[in-house]
Amino acid sequence: MSQPTSISPEDPASALQQPTPPAAGGGAAALLPLLVLVFALLVLIIGAGLLYVTIAHPSLAMPLTVSVAGVTVVFTIAGAIAAFIAASRR
């Protein structure tokens, strides 16, 4: 005759624990790297377009260089402000 087998855990408290649900922020944590990837691809596409225009029309090299430098300064200032705001919230 076969005996009914029961699996007894070594720690009875572990048998009473419910499985933990996955963290609620899992989707939100994956959003930031995705946004960074999309932003990097967008910058590459815009940069390639500006390079093409500069090569096709050399007279636009100086105005495009100045405008790219201006956009770089604006993004740098915005990033610094965002960093200060994030640091002050801690």
Secondary structure, DSSP 8 states (H G I E B T S, - for coil): ---------SSHHHHH-------TTHHHHHHHHHHHHHHHHHHHHHHHHHHHHHHH-GGGHHHHHHHHHHHHHHHHHHHHHHHHHHHHT-
